């Protein structure tokens, strides 16, 4: 059981790192924000696996939902492409 949780943590961290690197190389700002929202959701899942449900709920609500929504609204009101 402990080994499977350890492997799951490694997989989640790898997905987070790959997503963050992928978002860095995107030129479309909206796509980058969406990818970072997914990375935030993976972080919330990781907190849940680490038995911190209060932190997981806060991460999902603030990190994934609210921050992503604010960035999407800001991008819609400005130019979508990076210059």
C-alpha positions as CSV (number, residue, x, y, z in Angstrom):
1,X,0.0,0.0,0.0
2,X,2.8,2.5,0.9
3,X,4.6,1.6,-2.3
4,X,1.6,2.3,-4.4
5,X,1.1,5.7,-2.8
6,X,4.7,6.5,-3.3
7,X,4.5,5.6,-7.0
8,X,1.3,7.6,-7.4
9,X,3.1,10.7,-5.9
10,X,6.0,10.3,-8.3
11,X,3.6,10.0,-11.2
12,X,1.6,13.1,-10.1
13,X,4.8,15.1,-9.7
14,X,6.0,14.1,-13.2
15,X,2.6,15.1,-14.7
16,X,2.8,18.4,-12.9
17,X,6.4,19.0,-14.2
18,X,5.5,18.0,-17.7
19,X,2.4,20.2,-17.7
20,X,4.3,23.2,-16.4
21,X,7.0,22.8,-19.0
22,X,4.4,22.4,-21.7
23,X,2.7,25.6,-20.6
24,X,6.0,27.5,-20.7
25,X,6.4,26.6,-24.4
26,X,2.9,27.5,-25.5
27,X,2.5,30.8,-27.4
28,X,-1.3,30.9,-27.0
29,X,-1.9,32.4,-23.6
30,X,-5.3,30.9,-23.2
31,X,-4.0,27.4,-23.8
32,X,-1.2,28.0,-21.3
33,X,-3.7,29.1,-18.6
34,X,-5.8,26.0,-19.2
35,X,-2.8,23.8,-18.9
36,X,-1.8,25.5,-15.6
37,X,-5.3,25.0,-14.4
38,X,-4.8,21.2,-15.0
39,X,-1.5,21.4,-13.1
40,X,-3.4,23.0,-10.2
41,X,-6.0,20.2,-10.3
42,X,-3.2,17.6,-10.2
43,X,-1.7,19.4,-7.2
44,X,-5.1,19.2,-5.5
45,X,-5.2,15.5,-6.2
46,X,-1.8,15.1,-4.7
47,X,-2.8,16.9,-1.5
48,X,-5.8,14.5,-1.3
49,X,-3.5,11.5,-1.7
50,X,-1.3,13.0,1.0
51,X,-4.4,13.0,3.3
52,X,-4.8,16.8,3.5
53,X,-8.4,17.2,2.2
54,X,-8.8,20.7,3.5
55,X,-5.7,21.8,1.5
56,X,-6.9,19.9,-1.5
57,X,-10.3,21.6,-1.5
58,X,-8.7,25.0,-1.1
59,X,-6.2,24.3,-3.9
60,X,-9.0,23.1,-6.2
61,X,-11.2,26.1,-5.4
62,X,-8.6,28.9,-5.4
63,X,-5.8,27.5,-7.5
64,X,-7.6,25.7,-10.2
65,X,-11.0,27.5,-10.4
66,X,-10.6,31.1,-9.3
67,X,-7.1,31.8,-10.6
68,X,-7.8,30.2,-13.9
69,X,-11.1,32.1,-14.3
70,X,-9.4,35.4,-13.5
71,X,-6.6,34.7,-16.0
72,X,-9.1,33.7,-18.7
73,X,-11.1,36.9,-18.2
74,X,-7.9,38.9,-18.4
75,X,-6.8,37.2,-21.6
76,X,-10.3,37.6,-23.2
77,X,-10.1,41.4,-22.5
78,X,-6.6,41.7,-23.9
79,X,-4.7,40.0,-26.8
80,X,-4.7,36.3,-26.9
81,X,-1.3,35.7,-28.5
82,X,2.1,36.4,-26.9
83,X,4.1,39.0,-28.6
